[in-house]
Amino acid sequence: MKLYFTGDTEGLEQGAAIVAEELGIELGESGRQVRVLRGAPDKLEVSGVGSEFRIVYGEKAHFFRAFGLLAEAARENGAFRIEETAQFATNGPMFDVSQGNAVMKVDTVKLFMRKMALMGMNMIMLYTEDSYDVAEQPYFGYMRGRYSQAELKELDDYADHLGIEMIPCIQTLSHLRDVLKWKAFADLKDDEETMLVGFERTYEFIEQMITAAMAPVRTKRIHIGLDEAWKLGLGRYLEQNGYRTKFEIMNQHVKRVLAITEKHGLKPMMWSDMYFRAGSRTGGYYDKACVIPDEVIQDMPKGVQQVYWDYYHYDEAFYEEWIERHERFGSKPVFAGGIWNWKGFCLNYGATFASTEAALNVCKRKGVTEIIATLWGDDGTECDWHAAMLGLQLFAEHGYAEKLDEAKLKRRFEFCTGARYDDFMNIKYVDETPGISPGNLETYNTSRYLLWQNVMAGLFDRNVRGLGMSEHYAKWAQEMKTYAGRNGGLSFVFELYHKLCAVLSMKADMGNRIADAYKAGDNGLLSAIAKRELPELYARVRSLREYHRICWHRANKAFGWDVMDVRYGGLLMSIDTAAERIGDFTAGRLDRLEELEEERLPFNGKDGLVDCYFYHYMPSASRVAQHF
């Protein structure tokens, strides 16, 4: 299709060229005319009659969504008229490019921005604990893939072309383990991940971080973090100042940080959880017994937006109550929901859809005007970023409808990405195994611990016994192979899942099979496992690793993959050790296999499937370095 624009197109030219290329549309001075008009700030309209198209838009980001809607509707060769109302003033993702070691390449961020433009999203955050350059601090982000100032400026320019606001998202209190581990920052430590409140050099450093984060971007908005300071005031602060409540310490610190943002003319926001945790006897964010005294609220620093983050609830009543509790602080919160990509290889679309549907329905009713879709990289970023495309589309479509239209969501996703809605939804079955309720709202990460656990000393073997895991993964290995052949530019997402499921179709039940054969004295089966099955499993793990490595380096900077090398290396060597030890036993060189004689206990005393969050609990009951 060939188009040319007339009318109110000032400031749209570069973005239109980017989106046209993404859509395979030729822009020129001939072809079908698209008249462009400015309209109400929250409205967009797309229509086509005969040879003329029309777009009416209020915000730059709405124009690019309208462009996509026009291209989609024009394929039908009939008259059309589409009207939409934006439900939120701000709607976009936050990508964690620090905690999980994966720092997206600039081109990967740009790809997501192009898809966001088609979807109509207008904000992006890169969550950077230490993955940006601070000139005065050479150890800040050292060997971690930090973005240069030039890279961030390039991304901000690209975002601006597409009507996307790029908001820095940093930490100014805790979540700084990878910074504070260096001796250069030893004097700033309260504990291993939290800075020392009230110490002057802390605020000199914070100003350096804020200045560096803001230098390459246009916006005056910044997310200053301030969440999950678990032991706030209980480390060196306690030694130096004596005991003070978390409320007092938070207010003291936030006032100092806001003095810096005010000095630089910035508009800050912060995660709200520390105020709720301070008011809870259990330290919980969602504790209904939590009490935040009026005097604490009155003393809370003003001029900062509170961000209410919640990915864990599926009932609207809870979101209503917690938004109302945030309103006691004096304003509407920003809401941050989640695209559940952080529990291992598998993106949990059951929990993503259930939590997002409940939360965003309430946000619309309660007048919350700004929403964030978080994608966390906890503990390795094993889940490929591109698996989250459907989650982005979900947030985007909620952003243009009072009530989500599932048929439209499906149609828009397939148009914007060239991939299949049902195939992406079925990603959830990599973790939604036998023994898990439909939707996996428990958010169990079965595939992750079955991959990384030791094949002869599996800590989860009892939990999966009798559930038919091998059959489940054999089925989904074949399904994912089929999907890998029909999802266009995103087919690689399914090839990775195919290879993972192919490994698990052998490995998921192998520990129990080995233990049973040993106890039954079936040396023939043990020998067959050692000579044929374990070498085949080794080959499948190598294939998974090699493809995963390709996917990682396509999307991310090289830094961080070394952690995955350690994990895969440990897994491969454990398979090698298992084959050797079983071989030695069946050949009579060993009189017993100690690891097979110990009774298998349920993980952490819980029968049935479980959740295990961190890798270092999975491969061994012995001590494993947490970093790996």
N, C-alpha and C positions, 0 to 999 in steps of 0.2 A: 504494500500500500504506500502511496505517495501523498503527502499532505503539505499544506503550507498554512501558517498562522497569520491572522490579521487581528487588529484591535489592540487591546491592552496587554501587551506581552513584555513590557519593560522588566528586566531582571530575570526573565524566564529562559532566555535564549540558550545559555550554556547547559542548564538543567534539562531543557527540552531535548537538546541534542543527545545528552547522555541516555535519557529514557527512551528516545526514539531508537537509538542503537540497540538498547536492551530488548525492545519490542520488534526489531527487524523492520522498522518503518523508515522510509526515506523522507527527509525534510528538504524542501526546496522552495522555488518560487512558482511552482505549478503543481498540479494534482488536485486533490479535493481540499476545499477551503475549510478552515476551522476558525470561526469567529470567536474571539476571546474577550470576555467582559468581566469587570470587577463587580462583585455583589456583596451580600451581607457577610460578615466575618466568619460565621459558622456554617454557611450554606455552600453547597456545590450543586451544579446542575449540568447535565450532559444531554444533548439531544442531536438527532440527525434526521433530516428529511431530504430526500433526493440526493443531490450532490453536495449539500452544505451541512456542516457540523457546527455545533455551538458548545462552548464551555463557559459557564459562569462560575466564578470562584471568589472566595474572600481571602484565603490565606495561601501562600505559595505552595505549601505541602498539599493542599486540597487540589491545586491545579494538576499536580502530577498523578494523584489518584484519579482525577477526572480524565486525564489523558489515557490512563490504563483502562478505565471503564469504557471510554469511547472506542479504543482499539478492540476491546472485547466485544462490544455490542455491534460494531461495524462489520464483524465477520458474518453476521446473519443477513446482511444486505437488505434490511428492512428499516422502516421508520422506528425510532426509539426515543424515549425520554426517561432520564433517571434523575431523581432528586434525592439528596442525602443531607442530613444535618449532623455536624460533628458533635459528639457527646462530651468530648474532653478538649480542653485547651492544650494539653500536653499529653502525648501518648507515644511511648517508644521504649526500646530495650536498654538494659544495662548489661554489658558483657564483662564478666570477671576475668581480667587478664593478669591476675597476680597470684591468687591463692592456689590455683591448680597448675602453675608453672607454664601454662600455655599462653603466649602473647601472640595474638592474631597478627598476621602480616597486614601491611597497609592495604594490599589488594583484596584481602579477605574482608576487611572492614568496608571497603568500597563496594564489594559485591553485596554485602548485607544492606548497605545504604541504598543501592539501586532497587533491591527488592522492597525495602521500606518505603521508598518513594512511590512505587506502584501500589503499595498497600495503603498509602496515605499517612504514614507515621511521620512525626515531626520533631523527634528528639532522640538522641543517642548519648549514652554514657559508656565510657570505658573505665571500669573499676580498677584503679591503679594504686595499690598499696605502695609499691616501690618501682613500678615499671614505667617510669618517665624520668627524664634527665633533670637533675638538680645540679647546676654547675658547681656550686660550692662544696658538694658532697660526692666525691668520686666513688665511695662505697655504697651509695644509695642506688639500688638496682644493679649493682655490679654483677656481671655474668648472668643476668636474669632476663635479658632480652628487652631492656627498657627502651621505650620510644624516645627518639631524639626530638628536639624542638622542631626541627624541619619536618619530620614525619607527622607530628601532631598538627602543624600548620597546614600541611598538604591535606590531611583528613578534614580539618575544619573548613578549608576552602571548598573541598568537594561536597561536604555536607551542606554548606551554604548554597551552592548551586541547586541543590535538591530541596531546599526549604526545610532543612533539618538543623536543629540547634544542637551543637555538640557541647555538652556540659561536663566539665571535669568532675570526677568522683574520686576522692582521696580519703585518707585517714589522718586524723589529727589528735588521736589519743591512743587507741589500741589497735589490734590487728597488724602489728608492726614487727612480728617475730623475725621476718627476713631482713629487716633493717637493724633491729637492736641486737642481732647475733654478732655484729661486727664490733670490734673494740673501739672503733672510731665513735661509737654512740654509747659507750658504757656509762658515761655520767648521766645520760638521759633516762636511764631505765628505772621504772618503779618495779616491774617484774619482767619476765622474759618477753612479753609482747606489748606492754603498756608503758607509755612515757610518764615521767615524773611530773606531776601537777605542781605548779607553783615555782618551779625551777626556771630561772630566767633563760638559760640556754635552750630549754624546751621551746620557748616561744620564739626565740631567734630562728630555730630550726623550722618550726611550723610556718613562720613567715617566708622562709626560703622555699618550702614546699608549695605554699599557696601561690607565691609569685611565679614559680616555675610552671605550675599547672595552668595558670591563667595566661601566661605570656603568648602562647601560640593560638589562642581562640578569641572569637569575637564576643561571645556572651559575657555577661557580668554575673551569671549564676554559677554557683559552685556547690557541690555536695561535700561536706566536711566530715562525713562518717560519724564517729563518736559512739559506735555500738560495741556491745559485747566485751566491755572491759571487765572481765569476770572477777578479777581480784583487785579492783580499783581501791587504792588507799590502804592496801594490806601488805605492801612490800616495803621498799625504802621510804615511801611516803609515811607509813606508820612509824618507822624508826625516827624520822626527822620531825614529825608533827604531832605524834600521838593519834589516837583514834578520833576520826570525824566521820559523820554519816556520808554515804554515797551521794545523797541529795546535795549536801554542802559542797562536796568535792566537785561534783558535776557542774553545779552552778558556778563555782569559782573558775573552773577551767573553761567552760563555754563562754563566760564573759570575756576572758582573756583572748580566746580565739576570735570572738566576734569583734573585738577591738581591732584586730588585724584586718578582718574582712571589711569592716567599716572604713578603715584607713585607705583601703584600696578601692573603695566604691563598689563592693561586691554584694550580691544577694545570695546568702547562704541557705542551705537546707541541711538537716541532720537526721540520722536514724533516731527514732524516739525511744528505743527499748530500754535504755539505761534508767530512765525515770520510772518506768513501770517495774523494772527489776528491783530498783531500790525500795519500792513500796511493797514488795512481795517477800513474805517470810521464806519462800522457797527459791527466790531469785528468778522466778519465771516471768516471761514477757506476757503470757496470756492467762495469768493467775486471776481468777475472778474475785479472789479475796484481797487483791492488791489495793492498797490505799495510798494515794498521793495527797498529802495534806494541802489545804488551801494556801497556807503560808509558803509552802514550797513552790506552788504554781505562781503565786504572786511574785516570788523572788526569781523565777525563771527568766533568763535573758530574753528580751524581745528582739524582733528583727531577724528571726531565723524560722524557716518552715520546718515543721516536724513531718518526718516520713514514717508512716505506719506500714511496716512490712509484715506480710502474713501469707504463707503458702499452705497452711496446715489445716484450714477449716473448710468444711463443705456445707455448712448451714448458714443461711443469710442472717439469722438472728445474732450470731456471734459477731459478724462484721458490723452490723448495725450498732451493737453495744460498744465495740471498740472504737469505731469512728466517733461516737458520742463522747466516749472518754477522752479522746484526743481533742475534741472541740472544747473541753474544759480549759485547754491551754490558751484559748483565745482566738483560734482560727481553724479553718478546714485543713486537715492534713493532706499531704500528698500520699497516694496509696501505691505501694509496691507489691505486686503479686509475683508469681513465679512460674517459669517454664521448667519443669522438673527434669533438668539434665545433669544433676550433680551427684547422683548416687552410684555412678559406675558407667558402664558402656551404654546402658539402656535409658532412653528418655521415657519417663512415665507419663503417657498421655492421658491415662485415666485420672490421675491426681491433678494433672494440669487443667483438664477441662472442668472437672468438678469444682476445684477451688476457684478457678477464674470465673466460671459462670456465676457462682454465688457472690463472689466479691464484687465483680463489676456491675452486677444488677443493683447491689446495694449502693455502690459509689454513685451511680446515676440518680438513684432516688434521694440520696443524702446530699447531693450537690458537690461531691468531690470532683474537681475539675482537672486534676493532674494525676496521671497513672504511669507506672513504670513496670515493665516486664523484665524481671531479673533472670539472668542465666549465670549461675555460679559454677566455678571450676573446682570445687572442693577436692582436695586430695588426688590431684593428677589430671583432671580434665580428660578422663578416658572417653567420654561421650563426644563424638564429633559435633562441632558447632552446627553443621548444616542439618543435622537431624531435628533441629529446633524450628525449622522454617514454618511448620504448621502452627506451632505455638505463637509465632509472631503474627501470622494471619489471623489467629483467634483473637488476639488483643486488638488488631487493626479493625476487624469487622465489628467487634463490640463498640469500637470507637465511632462507628457511623450508623448505629441502629439502637433504638430504645430497647428492642428485644432481638437477640441474636437469631438470624435466619440461617439454619444449618445448611439448607440447600445452596444459599448464596455463598456461605463460607466455603463450601466444597468447590463450587464453580470458580470463585475468585482465587482460591489456592491453586487450583490446577492451571488457571490462566497466568497468575503471577510467577509461578515457579516452573511450570511445565512438568510437574510431578503429580502423582495420584494421591488423592486424599485418603482413600481407604488403605493404601499401602503404608502411608505414614502413620495412620492410626494404629496399624497392626504392629508397629515397632514395640508397643507396650507388651506384647506377648513374649518378648525375650526375658522379661522378668515376671510377667503374669503367668506363672506356671501352675501345674496341679498343686493344690494345697493353698492357693491364694484366692481371695474373694474377687469377684468381677470388678475390674477397675483398679485393683491393687491400691486402694486408698490407704492401706497400711504403709505404702511406699517401701516394700521389701525389695532388696536388690540381689535376688537369688543368683543371677548370672555372674555377678561380680565375685562373690565369695566361692562359688563353685569353680570358677576359673582359677583363682589364685590359691586356693587351699592345696595342701600337700596331698599328692595322690595316694600315699601310703599311710598318712597320719592325718586324715581329714577331720578338721574340727567341726564340720557340719554334716558328716556322713549320717549320723543318727537322725538328724533333722529331715533328711531327704529320703530316708529308707522307705521303699515301698510306694513312692509317689509316681514312678514311671517317668523320671526326668529324662532318661536317654531317649525314650520314644518321643517325648515332647520336643526335645531339641532336634531330633532327626526330622520331624515334621517341619519345624520352622526353618531349619537349614534349607530345605527344599523350597519353601515359600519365599524366603529371602532371596534365593537364587533367581526365582522367577521375577521378583520385584526388581532385581538388579538389571534386568533386561528391558525394563519398560518405564524408567523414571528419568529419562533424558539426562540433563547435566547433574542431577542429584542421584544417579544410579549407584555411584560409589558408596553412598551411605548404606545401601542394602548389601553390597558386596562385602563390606566390613562385617555386617551382622550375619551374613551367610557364613563367613569364615569363623566367627565366634560360635555360632550355633553348631557348626560342624565339629569344632573342638569339644563342645559340651555334650554333644550326642554320644561321644565316647567317654568323656571324663566325669560327667555328672554322677554316674553310678559306679564308676570303676573302683573307688575306694572300698565300697561295700562288697563288691564282687571279689576283690583281692582278699579282704578279711574273711569272707565266708569260705572261700576256697582253702585258705590257710587253716582255718579252724576245722574244716571237714577233711583235712589231709589230702586234698585233691591236687597232688603235685603236677599232674598232667595239665590241668587248667592253669595253674600258676605258671608253668613253663610256657604255655601258649600265650599267656598275657605278656610275659617278659620278652618273648622272642618275636611276637607278631603285633600285639595290640599297643604296647608301650612305644615301640618304634614308630608306628603309624600315628599315635597321639603326638609324639615329638614332632613329626613332620607337619601335622596340622597346626600345632602351636607356632612352629617356625613360619608357616604360611600366613597365619593370622598376624604375627609380629611384623613380618615384612610388608604386608598390605597396610597395617595400622601405621607403620612408619611412613609409608608413602602419603597416606591421608594427613598425618600430622604435619609433615613438611610442606605439603601443598597449602595448608591453612595457616600454619603457625611458624614463628621463628624457630630456629633450631634449639634454642635454650629450653630445657625442661624435658626434652625427649630422653636425656640421659637417665632420668628417673624411671621412665618406662623401660629402658634397656635393662636396668637393674631388676625390675619386676619380672620381665620376660626371661632374663637370664636366670634368675632364681627358679622360675617355673621349669624351664628347660633342664636345668641341672638336677632338679628334684625328680623329674621323670627319668633322667639318665641314672640317678642313684637308685631309684626304685627297680629299674630293669636289672641293674647289676646285683643288687642285694637279693632279689628274688631268684636270679640266676644262680648266685652262689648257694642259696638255700636248697634249691632243687637239685643242684649238682653235689650236695653233701659237704660243701666247704663251710657252711654255717649250720649250727644245730637248731637255731631258732631265729625268728624275726621279732625283736622286742616290740617294735612299733605296732605290730599286728596282734600282740597278746593283751594289750591294755584295753579294757572295756571302753567302748565309745559312749560318751555322755552327751546329752543334748547341750547345744551351745548356750552358755550362761544359764543353764538350768531350765531352758524353755523348749518343750517338745514342739514339733511342727516347724514350719518355715519361720524365719526370723529376719530381723534387720541387723546388719553389721555395717556401721558407717565407714570405719577407717581401714585402709589396707593393712596396716601393721598388726591388726588382730587376725588376719585371714590365713597367712601361710604357715604359721607355727604357734604353738603354745609357749615357745621360748621367746626371749626378748628380741624384737625386730626394731630396727631404727625407724622412728616415726616418719622421718623424711621420705622413706621409701615405702 
